Amino acid sequence: MEDIKKCIKIKLKNIGPYDNWDSSVKSIGYNPIKIGVFAKNGTGKSTIAKQIQYTYDQDTFESKKLIKNGTTQGDFLFEIKNNNNSVEKNTLKVSHYNSKNSSVKKEGSFIYYVFNKEYTKKNISKFEDDIKGFIVGEKKKNETEIENKVKKLEGDRSKIFSEIQNKIDKNKAILKDIGIRTNTKEFALLSFENLKYRNDFDNTLIENFESHKKAYLKFSKIDESTLETEILEVKEPSISLIDVMPSIDNQLNEIITISNTSKELKDRIDSNKDFIIKGVELSRSNDFKECPFCESEIDANKSPLDDYISYLKNQESILKSNIKSTISELKSISEELKSFRNDLLDKSNTLNTLSVSFPQLDRNLKCPKNNAVDDFKSIIQILEKKLNNVIYEASNSDFIKIDSCHTNINISIKELKDFRISVNLVITKYNNIRLNYKKEITKLRKNLILCKCKELKEEVSDDINAYNTIEKDIYDLQIKLEGVKEKINKEKVVTETFSELIKAVFHDKFYFAKEASILKSSDNFEIDDADSFLSEGELKIISFLHYLSSVHTYVKNKTDYKNLFLVIDDPVTSVDFQYSYSICTIINNLKSHLNTISDLNFMIFTHNLEFMEILSSNRIIKDGFEMTPNKLIKLNKTFLPYFEHLRDIMMVSENSEKACHTTANSLRYILEYISKFENPLSKVENLINQNKELSECAFIKTYIHNESHGTFKKTESVSKEYVSDGCKSLMNFIGNKYPEQLKSIKK
């Protein structure tokens, strides 16, 4: 049996007794699903069955009556999915409304079929009159030919699968050689199922696997010293021509009168201007009586100071001084811009080098060329013309040239500032990667695996298409195979199954007349009014057997049986204990009774503890749960009501406890249990009569019959002493025949 872990989820909102009941159980295993749910009356098990039935039968229930009083909407969710494959999921969603039609959504392959008291009301009075349709029967002559084609295609499919799997294994080995751990979530993506079904591998991974591999290997080998080295961001300088450009225009446009000072003196003053200005300032001090230049006594009429002062006050001298200041400022800005670019160039070169080992970084940081150097020179050259000849009148072409240079300089400044932003972003990214190295290498590893999945998906795409084509061909042939088989009328199969089940449970008490579709008693009396003739328990059993037989009406072909999901609500309500075994046996052998090719999925709800114990201890169900007002609880231990009843009887027999209203039920339970164990076809009376310890206590039969049905008694029918004696008789019988049971209880 294939062990597939599944998860069941149930939600009830304003449905039945619940405002908001939400529970999930993730430990359900096995295929097919065989679940038992123990639930006390009133916990909502019948509500769940009704909601599931409503998904395929909206005629039995009025939608707005299925929601809680005082609410306008009720919602139900029932979901079973495969934990290992999110694609394999079966979901039912129902929304009921007071003011509009209900909404029903189904997802998955399950075919749900519910047994509950509503089924009994609708179906037990008579058999379905109009059962039409066909299921598979005997083979026809050309079946072998089709089966051979299917067999060949299955061989071709298996070959393609092996080829794809070999490529997967080869690529897994490549990843392992790189150092990728096989227990990672991403590594598990490299599977046949994902290559076949998934189309969502990351399409943003542009580079090929080898590029990602090189990047991963280099990044994984970065030494600690590199990771400890921080790169500082480039600061933005305050470079601007806003203040200097107006001065240039003013200086070039200024028209002055040339000084009468001799050229020789002008040149001398211009070449030593700072020195001369300082000397003039000193001469004005009262402490100086001599000329600071010639050291002779200052003579106002003859001193050269007058000539110096006169020239310095002249426009020509002032203009030249201003032009020199402007030229100096332009050179300073040019050097600052050059230094700014050099800093950016160094940082970008460093980052480009690091990007070899840090693939996350931009590898194309290109520093703009600083053409502004020539522009600064051009402006300075024009200013120098004015400096050398103050009467020089700048031409229109000079001003056009200056405007052009000004524009180019501003462009260069903007380009370098913009580039600084890009460089600093990469620096920030580098420092973050450096500080979060482990997270980054995990991300690279994930991208590496996704890239491999993407490449392999592309590599095997033709093989996958061929595989899918073959699968479709196989499916089509299987459908065709169903069509060429001899068809059997469903009514015949249903009636035969029902007749067989009636006999298996009731033996000769009832039988089903197939031709007339009438249930008859052993004395050939027709049961045409089931409600009045049959006991409540018999009615329930016959209804359940009819339900199982009618399963055939829910399939269109042989393969549908594996998708059937039976939801069975309390099949043993009001049923005598002896019939619980028969019902369990029927459920355990459904595949045989229904003559199906596979076991059926089912979920059984019951409030009967003994019935649940039989289902569990005989492994008829694979998973057991208890439904509580809060959630579903996994039952890890087998129910053992037999030993609980036996312990109660032992306590009464030893006078440790007094007999009570449950003692008769306990006696009856133990006697029926042993009777069925020793001889399933025998009655409990035979067990009592055939064993001395029991037969000597003559009142036992009457006591368990009268007292175990809950009838009202005004006086005690049997004294407590007699009851104690009866319990002692049973304990003596068990002690002689099954002594280990008593040892187990006492222990």
Protein Blocks (a to p, Z undefined) as FASTA:
>chain_A
ZZdddddddddehiajbfbdcdddfkbgcjdddddddddehilpmmmmmmmmmmmomklp
cfklmpcehiabdcdddddddfklmklccdddddddfkbccddddedjbdcddddfklmm
mmmmpccfbdgddddddddfklmmmmmmmmmmmmmmmmmmmmmmmmmmmmmmmmmmnopa
fkbfklmmmcfklmmmpccbcfklmbafklmmmmmmmmmmpcfklmmpccdddddddddf
klmmmmmmmmmmpccdddfbdfklmmmmmmmmmmmmmmmmmmmpmkbmbdfklopacdfk
lpmklmmmmmmmpmklmmmmmmmmmmmmmmmmmmmmmmmmmmmmmmmmmmmmmmmmmmmb
cfkbccdddfklmmmmmmmmmmmmmmmmmkbccdfklmmmmmmmmmmmmmmmmmmmmmmm
mmmmmmmmmmmmmmmmmmmmmmmmmmmmmmmmmmmmmmmmmmmmmmmmmmmmmmmmmmmm
mmmpccddfklmmmmmmmmmmmmmnommpccdfklopacdfkopacfblmlmpcfklmmm
mmmmmmmmmmmmmpfbfklmmmpccddehjlgoiafklmmmmmmmmmmmmmmnopabdcd
dddddfbfklmmmmmmnomafbdcdddfkbccddfbdcdfklmmmmmmmmmmnomaccdf
klmmmmmmmmmmmmmmmommbcfklmmmmpmklmmmmmlmmmmmmmmnopacfbdfbdfk
lmmmmmmmmmmmmmmmmmmlmmmmmZZ
